[in-house]
Amino acid sequence: MVTYIGLLKFTDQGIKGIKQTTQRAAAAKEVGQRMGVNMREIYWTLGEYDLVCVLEAADETALNAFNIAVATQGNVRSQSLRALTAAEMDKVLAKLP
């Protein structure tokens, strides 16, 4: 599994339906599971982003499909960042001259 950090912002539609945000997150988690994406954590945040998620995906294709499926609901816009563990970063660093 590959780990990603998801940074999300509410759209106008999403903020108008804010009272359903936790139910929408639960529904997204179920969709993700069917697509090979595990939403390990989701946090509602204050600041530039409204939500931050820790995701594990079988591969990049699964994550992209999941992101598109969530985006088509119209409630959030997202950005995904590949996250590396210390062990994964050590493998990268081992390749340096």
ZIURHU-V917790 format. One record per residue. N is the residue number from 1. RES is the residue in one letter. OMEGA is omega in whole degrees, 0 to 359 (NA if undefined). NEAR is the number of other C-alpha atoms within 12 Angstrom. Layout:
n	res	omega	near
N	RES	OMEGA	NEAR
N	RES	OMEGA	NEAR
//
This chain:
n	res	omega	near
1	M	179	20
2	V	182	26
3	T	177	27
4	Y	170	32
5	I	178	27
6	G	177	36
7	L	186	27
8	L	175	32
9	K	176	28
10	F	169	30
11	T	175	22
12	D	178	13
13	Q	182	19
14	G	181	26
15	I	177	18
16	K	179	14
17	G	186	18
18	I	182	20
19	K	179	12
20	Q	187	15
21	T	181	25
22	T	176	17
23	Q	177	13
24	R	178	23
25	A	178	29
26	A	178	19
27	A	179	18
28	A	179	31
29	K	178	28
30	E	178	20
31	V	180	24
32	G	180	28
33	Q	179	22
34	R	183	19
35	M	180	26
36	G	179	25
37	V	178	35
38	N	174	31
39	M	183	34
40	R	183	25
41	E	171	20
42	I	180	24
43	Y	172	21
44	W	189	21
45	T	175	15
46	L	181	12
47	G	185	12
48	E	181	12
49	Y	181	20
50	D	180	26
51	L	173	31
52	V	181	30
53	C	169	33
54	V	185	28
55	L	171	37
56	E	182	31
57	A	177	31
58	A	179	23
59	D	183	20
60	E	180	22
61	T	178	15
62	A	180	26
63	L	179	36
64	N	179	25
65	A	178	22
66	F	179	33
67	N	178	35
68	I	179	23
69	A	179	25
70	V	181	31
71	A	182	23
72	T	176	17
73	Q	174	21
74	G	183	22
75	N	181	29
76	V	168	33
77	R	186	27
78	S	176	29
79	Q	181	25
80	S	179	26
81	L	176	21
82	R	181	23
83	A	180	20
84	L	172	19
85	T	177	14
86	A	180	10
87	A	178	11
88	E	179	15
89	M	177	14
90	D	177	12
91	K	177	12
92	V	182	13
93	L	180	12
94	A	180	10
95	K	180	9
96	L	178	8
97	P	NA	5
//
